[in-house]
C-alpha cells in the first residue's frame, strides 16, 4: 500500500511541476495580458494544487496534512479571484483583448501609435 501511495504522490508532484512549467512558458509566449493571465491562473490553480496534493500524500495523516489542506483551500479561493480582479482592472484601464483580426493589437483604447 505504501508503494501505491508513493507512486500516486510522485505522479501528482510531477504533473504539478509540468503544469507550472507550461504556465511559465505561457507567460512568456502568449501575446497579450489576458491570455497571459489565463496561463498564470492555470499555473496557480492546477500546478500548485497538484503539488499540494502530492505533498499531502507524502506527509500522511499528520498536522502537516491539515496545514496543507488549509493552504490548498486558500490557493483555490484566492487565485481565481486575483486573476479576475487583474482582468477587470485591465479592462477598466482601457486595455483591450487582442483578437486575430483586430488592428488595435490589444493596445489601450483611444491611443494613437
Beta strands, then each sheet from edge to edge (+ up, - down):
end
